Amino acid sequence: MDLKQLQYFVVSVESGSFKKAAEMLYTTQPHISKSIKNLETELNVQLLERKARGVEVTESGKKIYEYACNMLVDASRMQQWKKTRKCCV
């Protein structure tokens, strides 16, 4: 699992669609779909229900969404911290 997969998942949940998520993230719908499928396989749980008009988060997906949001916020904080350090190791 990597941060990009988590970002794809979070944006898909928030937009309700792989297509909309792909547009927002400047990638393709099949790439988003495949990345999330790989995440589901790795976690051994269905995160999203694929519907004719988009996606809907599952109960398990709601918990993973919460974790993913926290991880993305923390990763962003670490990047900001790195940028503001005055000395390098």
PyMOL Python script that loads the backbone (N, CA, C, O; Angstrom):
from pymol import cmd

cmd.read_pdbstr("""\
ATOM      1  N   MET A   1       0.847  -1.166   0.000  1.00  0.00           N
ATOM      2  CA  MET A   1       0.000   0.000   0.000  1.00  0.00           C
ATOM      3  C   MET A   1       0.895   1.233   0.000  1.00  0.00           C
ATOM      4  O   MET A   1       1.948   1.259   0.638  1.00  0.00           O
ATOM      5  N   ASP A   2       0.452   2.253  -0.731  1.00  0.00           N
ATOM      6  CA  ASP A   2       1.217   3.494  -0.747  1.00  0.00           C
ATOM      7  C   ASP A   2       0.265   4.688  -0.657  1.00  0.00           C
ATOM      8  O   ASP A   2      -0.952   4.545  -0.773  1.00  0.00           O
ATOM      9  N   LEU A   3       0.846   5.852  -0.451  1.00  0.00           N
ATOM     10  CA  LEU A   3       0.033   7.053  -0.264  1.00  0.00           C
ATOM     11  C   LEU A   3      -0.810   7.383  -1.493  1.00  0.00           C
ATOM     12  O   LEU A   3      -1.916   7.909  -1.365  1.00  0.00           O
ATOM     13  N   LYS A   4      -0.295   7.078  -2.669  1.00  0.00           N
ATOM     14  CA  LYS A   4      -1.042   7.364  -3.895  1.00  0.00           C
ATOM     15  C   LYS A   4      -2.332   6.539  -3.932  1.00  0.00           C
ATOM     16  O   LYS A   4      -3.386   7.061  -4.295  1.00  0.00           O
ATOM     17  N   GLN A   5      -2.257   5.274  -3.565  1.00  0.00           N
ATOM     18  CA  GLN A   5      -3.462   4.440  -3.518  1.00  0.00           C
ATOM     19  C   GLN A   5      -4.476   5.023  -2.532  1.00  0.00           C
ATOM     20  O   GLN A   5      -5.674   5.078  -2.812  1.00  0.00           O
ATOM     21  N   LEU A   6      -3.976   5.452  -1.382  1.00  0.00           N
ATOM     22  CA  LEU A   6      -4.868   6.020  -0.372  1.00  0.00           C
ATOM     23  C   LEU A   6      -5.502   7.316  -0.877  1.00  0.00           C
ATOM     24  O   LEU A   6      -6.681   7.572  -0.633  1.00  0.00           O
ATOM     25  N   GLN A   7      -4.720   8.124  -1.574  1.00  0.00           N
ATOM     26  CA  GLN A   7      -5.253   9.356  -2.142  1.00  0.00           C
ATOM     27  C   GLN A   7      -6.338   9.031  -3.176  1.00  0.00           C
ATOM     28  O   GLN A   7      -7.394   9.662  -3.182  1.00  0.00           O
ATOM     29  N   TYR A   8      -6.087   8.071  -4.030  1.00  0.00           N
ATOM     30  CA  TYR A   8      -7.082   7.675  -5.029  1.00  0.00           C
ATOM     31  C   TYR A   8      -8.366   7.201  -4.351  1.00  0.00           C
ATOM     32  O   TYR A   8      -9.470   7.533  -4.784  1.00  0.00           O
ATOM     33  N   PHE A   9      -8.209   6.428  -3.293  1.00  0.00           N
ATOM     34  CA  PHE A   9      -9.366   5.914  -2.554  1.00  0.00           C
ATOM     35  C   PHE A   9     -10.157   7.068  -1.930  1.00  0.00           C
ATOM     36  O   PHE A   9     -11.376   7.138  -2.085  1.00  0.00           O
ATOM     37  N   VAL A  10      -9.476   7.959  -1.236  1.00  0.00           N
ATOM     38  CA  VAL A  10     -10.142   9.068  -0.559  1.00  0.00           C
ATOM     39  C   VAL A  10     -10.891   9.944  -1.565  1.00  0.00           C
ATOM     40  O   VAL A  10     -12.047  10.300  -1.333  1.00  0.00           O
ATOM     41  N   VAL A  11     -10.256  10.288  -2.661  1.00  0.00           N
ATOM     42  CA  VAL A  11     -10.903  11.154  -3.658  1.00  0.00           C
ATOM     43  C   VAL A  11     -12.069  10.422  -4.325  1.00  0.00           C
ATOM     44  O   VAL A  11     -13.076  11.045  -4.660  1.00  0.00           O
ATOM     45  N   SER A  12     -11.944   9.131  -4.517  1.00  0.00           N
ATOM     46  CA  SER A  12     -13.058   8.349  -5.089  1.00  0.00           C
ATOM     47  C   SER A  12     -14.251   8.340  -4.149  1.00  0.00           C
ATOM     48  O   SER A  12     -15.392   8.483  -4.587  1.00  0.00           O
ATOM     49  N   VAL A  13     -13.993   8.172  -2.864  1.00  0.00           N
ATOM     50  CA  VAL A  13     -15.078   8.206  -1.879  1.00  0.00           C
ATOM     51  C   VAL A  13     -15.741   9.585  -1.897  1.00  0.00           C
ATOM     52  O   VAL A  13     -16.966   9.693  -1.950  1.00  0.00           O
ATOM     53  N   GLU A  14     -14.930  10.622  -1.854  1.00  0.00           N
ATOM     54  CA  GLU A  14     -15.461  11.979  -1.764  1.00  0.00           C
ATOM     55  C   GLU A  14     -16.192  12.417  -3.034  1.00  0.00           C
ATOM     56  O   GLU A  14     -17.153  13.184  -2.965  1.00  0.00           O
ATOM     57  N   SER A  15     -15.747  11.937  -4.175  1.00  0.00           N
ATOM     58  CA  SER A  15     -16.398  12.323  -5.430  1.00  0.00           C
ATOM     59  C   SER A  15     -17.521  11.357  -5.820  1.00  0.00           C
ATOM     60  O   SER A  15     -18.401  11.706  -6.606  1.00  0.00           O
ATOM     61  N   GLY A  16     -17.484  10.144  -5.264  1.00  0.00           N
ATOM     62  CA  GLY A  16     -18.507   9.158  -5.577  1.00  0.00           C
ATOM     63  C   GLY A  16     -18.343   8.504  -6.934  1.00  0.00           C
ATOM     64  O   GLY A  16     -19.264   7.864  -7.441  1.00  0.00           O
ATOM     65  N   SER A  17     -17.152   8.668  -7.526  1.00  0.00           N
ATOM     66  CA  SER A  17     -16.964   8.169  -8.882  1.00  0.00           C
ATOM     67  C   SER A  17     -15.480   8.026  -9.205  1.00  0.00           C
ATOM     68  O   SER A  17     -14.678   8.896  -8.867  1.00  0.00           O
ATOM     69  N   PHE A  18     -15.118   6.919  -9.864  1.00  0.00           N
ATOM     70  CA  PHE A  18     -13.745   6.762 -10.335  1.00  0.00           C
ATOM     71  C   PHE A  18     -13.442   7.787 -11.433  1.00  0.00           C
ATOM     72  O   PHE A  18     -12.342   8.334 -11.506  1.00  0.00           O
ATOM     73  N   LYS A  19     -14.444   8.034 -12.284  1.00  0.00           N
ATOM     74  CA  LYS A  19     -14.248   8.981 -13.383  1.00  0.00           C
ATOM     75  C   LYS A  19     -13.962  10.378 -12.854  1.00  0.00           C
ATOM     76  O   LYS A  19     -13.024  11.036 -13.302  1.00  0.00           O
ATOM     77  N   LYS A  20     -14.770  10.830 -11.899  1.00  0.00           N
ATOM     78  CA  LYS A  20     -14.557  12.157 -11.319  1.00  0.00           C
ATOM     79  C   LYS A  20     -13.225  12.219 -10.576  1.00  0.00           C
ATOM     80  O   LYS A  20     -12.510  13.219 -10.650  1.00  0.00           O
ATOM     81  N   ALA A  21     -12.898  11.152  -9.864  1.00  0.00           N
ATOM     82  CA  ALA A  21     -11.621  11.107  -9.143  1.00  0.00           C
ATOM     83  C   ALA A  21     -10.458  11.211 -10.126  1.00  0.00           C
ATOM     84  O   ALA A  21      -9.494  11.935  -9.880  1.00  0.00           O
ATOM     85  N   ALA A  22     -10.551  10.493 -11.229  1.00  0.00           N
ATOM     86  CA  ALA A  22      -9.493  10.526 -12.242  1.00  0.00           C
ATOM     87  C   ALA A  22      -9.326  11.934 -12.812  1.00  0.00           C
ATOM     88  O   ALA A  22      -8.203  12.399 -13.008  1.00  0.00           O
ATOM     89  N   GLU A  23     -10.427  12.601 -13.072  1.00  0.00           N
ATOM     90  CA  GLU A  23     -10.360  13.969 -13.585  1.00  0.00           C
ATOM     91  C   GLU A  23      -9.695  14.900 -12.572  1.00  0.00           C
ATOM     92  O   GLU A  23      -8.871  15.737 -12.941  1.00  0.00           O
ATOM     93  N   MET A  24     -10.050  14.756 -11.308  1.00  0.00           N
ATOM     94  CA  MET A  24      -9.502  15.612 -10.264  1.00  0.00           C
ATOM     95  C   MET A  24      -8.013  15.352 -10.031  1.00  0.00           C
ATOM     96  O   MET A  24      -7.266  16.257  -9.661  1.00  0.00           O
ATOM     97  N   LEU A  25      -7.595  14.113 -10.252  1.00  0.00           N
ATOM     98  CA  LEU A  25      -6.209  13.717  -9.964  1.00  0.00           C
ATOM     99  C   LEU A  25      -5.349  13.631 -11.227  1.00  0.00           C
ATOM    100  O   LEU A  25      -4.199  13.195 -11.169  1.00  0.00           O
ATOM    101  N   TYR A  26      -5.898  14.038 -12.345  1.00  0.00           N
ATOM    102  CA  TYR A  26      -5.153  14.077 -13.614  1.00  0.00           C
ATOM    103  C   TYR A  26      -4.560  12.718 -13.982  1.00  0.00           C
ATOM    104  O   TYR A  26      -3.383  12.596 -14.319  1.00  0.00           O
ATOM    105  N   THR A  27      -5.412  11.714 -13.905  1.00  0.00           N
ATOM    106  CA  THR A  27      -5.011  10.369 -14.320  1.00  0.00           C
ATOM    107  C   THR A  27      -6.208   9.738 -15.025  1.00  0.00           C
ATOM    108  O   THR A  27      -7.174  10.429 -15.348  1.00  0.00           O
ATOM    109  N   THR A  28      -6.149   8.445 -15.262  1.00  0.00           N
ATOM    110  CA  THR A  28      -7.240   7.781 -15.978  1.00  0.00           C
ATOM    111  C   THR A  28      -8.133   6.994 -15.024  1.00  0.00           C
ATOM    112  O   THR A  28      -7.710   6.577 -13.946  1.00  0.00           O
ATOM    113  N   GLN A  29      -9.363   6.806 -15.447  1.00  0.00           N
ATOM    114  CA  GLN A  29     -10.312   6.022 -14.640  1.00  0.00           C
ATOM    115  C   GLN A  29      -9.832   4.589 -14.443  1.00  0.00           C
ATOM    116  O   GLN A  29      -9.932   4.077 -13.328  1.00  0.00           O
ATOM    117  N   PRO A  30      -9.311   3.912 -15.481  1.00  0.00           N
ATOM    118  CA  PRO A  30      -8.831   2.548 -15.250  1.00  0.00           C
ATOM    119  C   PRO A  30      -7.675   2.488 -14.239  1.00  0.00           C
ATOM    120  O   PRO A  30      -7.557   1.525 -13.481  1.00  0.00           O
ATOM    121  N   HIS A  31      -6.832   3.516 -14.236  1.00  0.00           N
ATOM    122  CA  HIS A  31      -5.715   3.547 -13.283  1.00  0.00           C
ATOM    123  C   HIS A  31      -6.245   3.670 -11.846  1.00  0.00           C
ATOM    124  O   HIS A  31      -5.762   2.982 -10.946  1.00  0.00           O
ATOM    125  N   ILE A  32      -7.217   4.530 -11.638  1.00  0.00           N
ATOM    126  CA  ILE A  32      -7.832   4.685 -10.307  1.00  0.00           C
ATOM    127  C   ILE A  32      -8.466   3.365  -9.887  1.00  0.00           C
ATOM    128  O   ILE A  32      -8.236   2.885  -8.777  1.00  0.00           O
ATOM    129  N   SER A  33      -9.259   2.783 -10.771  1.00  0.00           N
ATOM    130  CA  SER A  33      -9.964   1.537 -10.477  1.00  0.00           C
ATOM    131  C   SER A  33      -8.990   0.416 -10.121  1.00  0.00           C
ATOM    132  O   SER A  33      -9.196  -0.310  -9.148  1.00  0.00           O
ATOM    133  N   LYS A  34      -7.939   0.281 -10.909  1.00  0.00           N
ATOM    134  CA  LYS A  34      -6.948  -0.772 -10.674  1.00  0.00           C
ATOM    135  C   LYS A  34      -6.202  -0.548  -9.355  1.00  0.00           C
ATOM    136  O   LYS A  34      -5.960  -1.500  -8.613  1.00  0.00           O
ATOM    137  N   SER A  35      -5.846   0.678  -9.066  1.00  0.00           N
ATOM    138  CA  SER A  35      -5.132   0.984  -7.819  1.00  0.00           C
ATOM    139  C   SER A  35      -5.984   0.646  -6.601  1.00  0.00           C
ATOM    140  O   SER A  35      -5.488   0.084  -5.625  1.00  0.00           O
ATOM    141  N   ILE A  36      -7.261   0.990  -6.664  1.00  0.00           N
ATOM    142  CA  ILE A  36      -8.147   0.702  -5.534  1.00  0.00           C
ATOM    143  C   ILE A  36      -8.407  -0.796  -5.434  1.00  0.00           C
ATOM    144  O   ILE A  36      -8.485  -1.333  -4.328  1.00  0.00           O
ATOM    145  N   LYS A  37      -8.539  -1.475  -6.557  1.00  0.00           N
ATOM    146  CA  LYS A  37      -8.701  -2.934  -6.537  1.00  0.00           C
ATOM    147  C   LYS A  37      -7.483  -3.591  -5.890  1.00  0.00           C
ATOM    148  O   LYS A  37      -7.627  -4.531  -5.108  1.00  0.00           O
ATOM    149  N   ASN A  38      -6.285  -3.099  -6.211  1.00  0.00           N
ATOM    150  CA  ASN A  38      -5.063  -3.632  -5.594  1.00  0.00           C
ATOM    151  C   ASN A  38      -5.054  -3.378  -4.086  1.00  0.00           C
ATOM    152  O   ASN A  38      -4.623  -4.234  -3.314  1.00  0.00           O
ATOM    153  N   LEU A  39      -5.524  -2.211  -3.671  1.00  0.00           N
ATOM    154  CA  LEU A  39      -5.617  -1.895  -2.244  1.00  0.00           C
ATOM    155  C   LEU A  39      -6.598  -2.841  -1.557  1.00  0.00           C
ATOM    156  O   LEU A  39      -6.327  -3.339  -0.465  1.00  0.00           O
ATOM    157  N   GLU A  40      -7.737  -3.084  -2.200  1.00  0.00           N
ATOM    158  CA  GLU A  40      -8.725  -4.016  -1.641  1.00  0.00           C
ATOM    159  C   GLU A  40      -8.143  -5.418  -1.517  1.00  0.00           C
ATOM    160  O   GLU A  40      -8.377  -6.107  -0.524  1.00  0.00           O
ATOM    161  N   THR A  41      -7.394  -5.835  -2.515  1.00  0.00           N
ATOM    162  CA  THR A  41      -6.769  -7.159  -2.489  1.00  0.00           C
ATOM    163  C   THR A  41      -5.758  -7.241  -1.352  1.00  0.00           C
ATOM    164  O   THR A  41      -5.713  -8.230  -0.620  1.00  0.00           O
ATOM    165  N   GLU A  42      -4.949  -6.198  -1.210  1.00  0.00           N
ATOM    166  CA  GLU A  42      -3.939  -6.187  -0.153  1.00  0.00           C
ATOM    167  C   GLU A  42      -4.575  -6.209   1.236  1.00  0.00           C
ATOM    168  O   GLU A  42      -4.076  -6.885   2.136  1.00  0.00           O
ATOM    169  N   LEU A  43      -5.668  -5.476   1.411  1.00  0.00           N
ATOM    170  CA  LEU A  43      -6.344  -5.424   2.707  1.00  0.00           C
ATOM    171  C   LEU A  43      -7.337  -6.573   2.891  1.00  0.00           C
ATOM    172  O   LEU A  43      -7.844  -6.795   3.991  1.00  0.00           O
ATOM    173  N   ASN A  44      -7.608  -7.296   1.812  1.00  0.00           N
ATOM    174  CA  ASN A  44      -8.553  -8.414   1.823  1.00  0.00           C
ATOM    175  C   ASN A  44      -9.945  -7.973   2.289  1.00  0.00           C
ATOM    176  O   ASN A  44     -10.582  -8.626   3.116  1.00  0.00           O
ATOM    177  N   VAL A  45     -10.393  -6.840   1.730  1.00  0.00           N
ATOM    178  CA  VAL A  45     -11.715  -6.312   2.070  1.00  0.00           C
ATOM    179  C   VAL A  45     -12.223  -5.451   0.914  1.00  0.00           C
ATOM    180  O   VAL A  45     -11.441  -4.776   0.244  1.00  0.00           O
ATOM    181  N   GLN A  46     -13.538  -5.480   0.686  1.00  0.00           N
ATOM    182  CA  GLN A  46     -14.126  -4.603  -0.331  1.00  0.00           C
ATOM    183  C   GLN A  46     -14.330  -3.227   0.295  1.00  0.00           C
ATOM    184  O   GLN A  46     -15.008  -3.094   1.314  1.00  0.00           O
ATOM    185  N   LEU A  47     -13.747  -2.220  -0.314  1.00  0.00           N
ATOM    186  CA  LEU A  47     -13.834  -0.852   0.198  1.00  0.00           C
ATOM    187  C   LEU A  47     -14.961  -0.062  -0.453  1.00  0.00           C
ATOM    188  O   LEU A  47     -15.593   0.784   0.178  1.00  0.00           O
ATOM    189  N   LEU A  48     -15.200  -0.355  -1.727  1.00  0.00           N
ATOM    190  CA  LEU A  48     -16.199   0.369  -2.494  1.00  0.00           C
ATOM    191  C   LEU A  48     -17.110  -0.597  -3.232  1.00  0.00           C
ATOM    192  O   LEU A  48     -16.668  -1.628  -3.740  1.00  0.00           O
ATOM    193  N   GLU A  49     -18.393  -0.245  -3.284  1.00  0.00           N
ATOM    194  CA  GLU A  49     -19.325  -0.980  -4.128  1.00  0.00           C
ATOM    195  C   GLU A  49     -19.389  -0.252  -5.461  1.00  0.00           C
ATOM    196  O   GLU A  49     -19.684   0.942  -5.516  1.00  0.00           O
ATOM    197  N   ARG A  50     -19.114  -0.974  -6.520  1.00  0.00           N
ATOM    198  CA  ARG A  50     -19.189  -0.395  -7.858  1.00  0.00           C
ATOM    199  C   ARG A  50     -20.641  -0.414  -8.312  1.00  0.00           C
ATOM    200  O   ARG A  50     -21.275  -1.469  -8.342  1.00  0.00           O
ATOM    201  N   LYS A  51     -21.158   0.741  -8.661  1.00  0.00           N
ATOM    202  CA  LYS A  51     -22.545   0.879  -9.104  1.00  0.00           C
ATOM    203  C   LYS A  51     -22.542   1.429 -10.533  1.00  0.00           C
ATOM    204  O   LYS A  51     -21.512   1.886 -11.028  1.00  0.00           O
ATOM    205  N   ALA A  52     -23.687   1.379 -11.179  1.00  0.00           N
ATOM    206  CA  ALA A  52     -23.796   1.880 -12.550  1.00  0.00           C
ATOM    207  C   ALA A  52     -23.460   3.369 -12.634  1.00  0.00           C
ATOM    208  O   ALA A  52     -22.940   3.839 -13.646  1.00  0.00           O
ATOM    209  N   ARG A  53     -23.751   4.085 -11.595  1.00  0.00           N
ATOM    210  CA  ARG A  53     -23.517   5.536 -11.602  1.00  0.00           C
ATOM    211  C   ARG A  53     -22.482   5.959 -10.564  1.00  0.00           C
ATOM    212  O   ARG A  53     -22.656   6.982  -9.901  1.00  0.00           O
ATOM    213  N   GLY A  54     -21.421   5.195 -10.415  1.00  0.00           N
ATOM    214  CA  GLY A  54     -20.352   5.591  -9.501  1.00  0.00           C
ATOM    215  C   GLY A  54     -20.023   4.526  -8.484  1.00  0.00           C
ATOM    216  O   GLY A  54     -20.227   3.334  -8.712  1.00  0.00           O
ATOM    217  N   VAL A  55     -19.507   4.982  -7.350  1.00  0.00           N
ATOM    218  CA  VAL A  55     -19.112   4.063  -6.285  1.00  0.00           C
ATOM    219  C   VAL A  55     -19.705   4.516  -4.965  1.00  0.00           C
ATOM    220  O   VAL A  55     -19.980   5.697  -4.753  1.00  0.00           O
ATOM    221  N   GLU A  56     -19.893   3.542  -4.083  1.00  0.00           N
ATOM    222  CA  GLU A  56     -20.420   3.811  -2.748  1.00  0.00           C
ATOM    223  C   GLU A  56     -19.522   3.102  -1.746  1.00  0.00           C
ATOM    224  O   GLU A  56     -19.184   1.932  -1.930  1.00  0.00           O
ATOM    225  N   VAL A  57     -19.140   3.797  -0.695  1.00  0.00           N
ATOM    226  CA  VAL A  57     -18.223   3.234   0.290  1.00  0.00           C
ATOM    227  C   VAL A  57     -18.945   2.178   1.137  1.00  0.00           C
ATOM    228  O   VAL A  57     -20.098   2.364   1.526  1.00  0.00           O
ATOM    229  N   THR A  58     -18.252   1.068   1.415  1.00  0.00           N
ATOM    230  CA  THR A  58     -18.792   0.012   2.272  1.00  0.00           C
ATOM    231  C   THR A  58     -18.547   0.373   3.736  1.00  0.00           C
ATOM    232  O   THR A  58     -17.867   1.358   4.027  1.00  0.00           O
ATOM    233  N   GLU A  59     -19.083  -0.397   4.635  1.00  0.00           N
ATOM    234  CA  GLU A  59     -18.848  -0.167   6.070  1.00  0.00           C
ATOM    235  C   GLU A  59     -17.360  -0.277   6.392  1.00  0.00           C
ATOM    236  O   GLU A  59     -16.814   0.560   7.110  1.00  0.00           O
ATOM    237  N   SER A  60     -16.711  -1.304   5.862  1.00  0.00           N
ATOM    238  CA  SER A  60     -15.262  -1.437   6.069  1.00  0.00           C
ATOM    239  C   SER A  60     -14.526  -0.275   5.428  1.00  0.00           C
ATOM    240  O   SER A  60     -13.547   0.232   5.974  1.00  0.00           O
ATOM    241  N   GLY A  61     -15.001   0.137   4.275  1.00  0.00           N
ATOM    242  CA  GLY A  61     -14.389   1.250   3.572  1.00  0.00           C
ATOM    243  C   GLY A  61     -14.459   2.548   4.362  1.00  0.00           C
ATOM    244  O   GLY A  61     -13.554   3.378   4.270  1.00  0.00           O
ATOM    245  N   LYS A  62     -15.527   2.734   5.140  1.00  0.00           N
ATOM    246  CA  LYS A  62     -15.656   3.934   5.966  1.00  0.00           C
ATOM    247  C   LYS A  62     -14.526   4.019   6.985  1.00  0.00           C
ATOM    248  O   LYS A  62     -13.973   5.094   7.215  1.00  0.00           O
ATOM    249  N   LYS A  63     -14.188   2.896   7.590  1.00  0.00           N
ATOM    250  CA  LYS A  63     -13.109   2.884   8.579  1.00  0.00           C
ATOM    251  C   LYS A  63     -11.762   3.132   7.894  1.00  0.00           C
ATOM    252  O   LYS A  63     -10.943   3.904   8.391  1.00  0.00           O
ATOM    253  N   ILE A  64     -11.539   2.482   6.765  1.00  0.00           N
ATOM    254  CA  ILE A  64     -10.286   2.675   6.026  1.00  0.00           C
ATOM    255  C   ILE A  64     -10.194   4.112   5.516  1.00  0.00           C
ATOM    256  O   ILE A  64      -9.107   4.688   5.478  1.00  0.00           O
ATOM    257  N   TYR A  65     -11.324   4.690   5.126  1.00  0.00           N
ATOM    258  CA  TYR A  65     -11.358   6.086   4.688  1.00  0.00           C
ATOM    259  C   TYR A  65     -10.860   7.000   5.816  1.00  0.00           C
ATOM    260  O   TYR A  65     -10.057   7.904   5.585  1.00  0.00           O
ATOM    261  N   GLU A  66     -11.339   6.755   7.018  1.00  0.00           N
ATOM    262  CA  GLU A  66     -10.910   7.551   8.182  1.00  0.00           C
ATOM    263  C   GLU A  66      -9.399   7.427   8.390  1.00  0.00           C
ATOM    264  O   GLU A  66      -8.706   8.428   8.572  1.00  0.00           O
ATOM    265  N   TYR A  67      -8.898   6.192   8.360  1.00  0.00           N
ATOM    266  CA  TYR A  67      -7.450   5.973   8.515  1.00  0.00           C
ATOM    267  C   TYR A  67      -6.671   6.648   7.388  1.00  0.00           C
ATOM    268  O   TYR A  67      -5.649   7.290   7.628  1.00  0.00           O
ATOM    269  N   ALA A  68      -7.159   6.498   6.164  1.00  0.00           N
ATOM    270  CA  ALA A  68      -6.463   7.050   5.005  1.00  0.00           C
ATOM    271  C   ALA A  68      -6.397   8.574   5.078  1.00  0.00           C
ATOM    272  O   ALA A  68      -5.360   9.167   4.781  1.00  0.00           O
ATOM    273  N   CYS A  69      -7.495   9.201   5.470  1.00  0.00           N
ATOM    274  CA  CYS A  69      -7.492  10.666   5.608  1.00  0.00           C
ATOM    275  C   CYS A  69      -6.444  11.102   6.622  1.00  0.00           C
ATOM    276  O   CYS A  69      -5.691  12.045   6.378  1.00  0.00           O
ATOM    277  N   ASN A  70      -6.396  10.419   7.753  1.00  0.00           N
ATOM    278  CA  ASN A  70      -5.406  10.755   8.784  1.00  0.00           C
ATOM    279  C   ASN A  70      -3.982  10.561   8.272  1.00  0.00           C
ATOM    280  O   ASN A  70      -3.107  11.386   8.534  1.00  0.00           O
ATOM    281  N   MET A  71      -3.754   9.481   7.550  1.00  0.00           N
ATOM    282  CA  MET A  71      -2.417   9.217   7.017  1.00  0.00           C
ATOM    283  C   MET A  71      -2.005  10.282   6.003  1.00  0.00           C
ATOM    284  O   MET A  71      -0.855  10.722   6.001  1.00  0.00           O
ATOM    285  N   LEU A  72      -2.923  10.694   5.152  1.00  0.00           N
ATOM    286  CA  LEU A  72      -2.608  11.716   4.154  1.00  0.00           C
ATOM    287  C   LEU A  72      -2.329  13.064   4.813  1.00  0.00           C
ATOM    288  O   LEU A  72      -1.437  13.794   4.379  1.00  0.00           O
ATOM    289  N   VAL A  73      -3.079  13.395   5.848  1.00  0.00           N
ATOM    290  CA  VAL A  73      -2.828  14.643   6.581  1.00  0.00           C
ATOM    291  C   VAL A  73      -1.458  14.581   7.249  1.00  0.00           C
ATOM    292  O   VAL A  73      -0.689  15.540   7.183  1.00  0.00           O
ATOM    293  N   ASP A  74      -1.152  13.455   7.890  1.00  0.00           N
ATOM    294  CA  ASP A  74       0.150  13.310   8.550  1.00  0.00           C
ATOM    295  C   ASP A  74       1.297  13.365   7.548  1.00  0.00           C
ATOM    296  O   ASP A  74       2.333  13.969   7.828  1.00  0.00           O
ATOM    297  N   ALA A  75       1.126  12.748   6.396  1.00  0.00           N
ATOM    298  CA  ALA A  75       2.171  12.778   5.372  1.00  0.00           C
ATOM    299  C   ALA A  75       2.396  14.208   4.891  1.00  0.00           C
ATOM    300  O   ALA A  75       3.533  14.616   4.656  1.00  0.00           O
ATOM    301  N   SER A  76       1.317  14.964   4.746  1.00  0.00           N
ATOM    302  CA  SER A  76       1.435  16.359   4.333  1.00  0.00           C
ATOM    303  C   SER A  76       2.169  17.176   5.392  1.00  0.00           C
ATOM    304  O   SER A  76       3.003  18.020   5.066  1.00  0.00           O
ATOM    305  N   ARG A  77       1.855  16.921   6.659  1.00  0.00           N
ATOM    306  CA  ARG A  77       2.543  17.615   7.753  1.00  0.00           C
ATOM    307  C   ARG A  77       4.034  17.307   7.751  1.00  0.00           C
ATOM    308  O   ARG A  77       4.852  18.193   7.996  1.00  0.00           O
ATOM    309  N   MET A  78       4.388  16.063   7.477  1.00  0.00           N
ATOM    310  CA  MET A  78       5.804  15.696   7.432  1.00  0.00           C
ATOM    311  C   MET A  78       6.512  16.415   6.283  1.00  0.00           C
ATOM    312  O   MET A  78       7.646  16.870   6.437  1.00  0.00           O
ATOM    313  N   GLN A  79       5.846  16.517   5.137  1.00  0.00           N
ATOM    314  CA  GLN A  79       6.428  17.226   3.998  1.00  0.00           C
ATOM    315  C   GLN A  79       6.634  18.701   4.333  1.00  0.00           C
ATOM    316  O   GLN A  79       7.666  19.281   3.993  1.00  0.00           O
ATOM    317  N   GLN A  80       5.653  19.305   4.999  1.00  0.00           N
ATOM    318  CA  GLN A  80       5.791  20.707   5.396  1.00  0.00           C
ATOM    319  C   GLN A  80       6.927  20.883   6.399  1.00  0.00           C
ATOM    320  O   GLN A  80       7.696  21.840   6.311  1.00  0.00           O
ATOM    321  N   TRP A  81       7.028  19.974   7.337  1.00  0.00           N
ATOM    322  CA  TRP A  81       8.097  20.026   8.323  1.00  0.00           C
ATOM    323  C   TRP A  81       9.452  19.944   7.637  1.00  0.00           C
ATOM    324  O   TRP A  81      10.377  20.690   7.959  1.00  0.00           O
ATOM    325  N   LYS A  82       9.550  19.024   6.686  1.00  0.00           N
ATOM    326  CA  LYS A  82      10.798  18.857   5.943  1.00  0.00           C
ATOM    327  C   LYS A  82      11.182  20.157   5.234  1.00  0.00           C
ATOM    328  O   LYS A  82      12.355  20.530   5.226  1.00  0.00           O
ATOM    329  N   LYS A  83      10.220  20.839   4.646  1.00  0.00           N
ATOM    330  CA  LYS A  83      10.487  22.077   3.909  1.00  0.00           C
ATOM    331  C   LYS A  83      10.933  23.219   4.825  1.00  0.00           C
ATOM    332  O   LYS A  83      11.687  24.095   4.401  1.00  0.00           O
ATOM    333  N   THR A  84      10.476  23.212   6.066  1.00  0.00           N
ATOM    334  CA  THR A  84      10.771  24.325   6.968  1.00  0.00           C
ATOM    335  C   THR A  84      12.004  24.099   7.833  1.00  0.00           C
ATOM    336  O   THR A  84      12.415  25.000   8.563  1.00  0.00           O
ATOM    337  N   ARG A  85      12.589  22.934   7.764  1.00  0.00           N
ATOM    338  CA  ARG A  85      13.821  22.684   8.549  1.00  0.00           C
ATOM    339  C   ARG A  85      14.936  23.575   8.056  1.00  0.00           C
ATOM    340  O   ARG A  85      15.080  23.815   6.857  1.00  0.00           O
ATOM    341  N   LYS A  86      15.714  24.057   8.990  1.00  0.00           N
ATOM    342  CA  LYS A  86      16.802  24.960   8.621  1.00  0.00           C
ATOM    343  C   LYS A  86      18.107  24.229   8.383  1.00  0.00           C
ATOM    344  O   LYS A  86      18.999  24.759   7.721  1.00  0.00           O
ATOM    345  N   CYS A  87      18.232  23.051   8.897  1.00  0.00           N
ATOM    346  CA  CYS A  87      19.496  22.323   8.681  1.00  0.00           C
ATOM    347  C   CYS A  87      19.210  20.958   8.107  1.00  0.00           C
ATOM    348  O   CYS A  87      18.126  20.403   8.287  1.00  0.00           O
ATOM    349  N   CYS A  88      20.170  20.439   7.432  1.00  0.00           N
ATOM    350  CA  CYS A  88      20.009  19.131   6.803  1.00  0.00           C
ATOM    351  C   CYS A  88      20.939  18.129   7.471  1.00  0.00           C
ATOM    352  O   CYS A  88      21.998  18.482   7.990  1.00  0.00           O
ATOM    353  N   VAL A  89      20.517  16.875   7.444  1.00  0.00           N
ATOM    354  CA  VAL A  89      21.330  15.803   8.030  1.00  0.00           C
ATOM    355  C   VAL A  89      22.166  15.174   6.950  1.00  0.00           C
ATOM    356  O   VAL A  89      22.929  14.246   7.221  1.00  0.00           O
TER     357      VAL A  89
END
""", "prot")
cmd.dss("prot")
cmd.show_as("cartoon", "prot")
cmd.util.cbc("prot")
cmd.orient("prot")
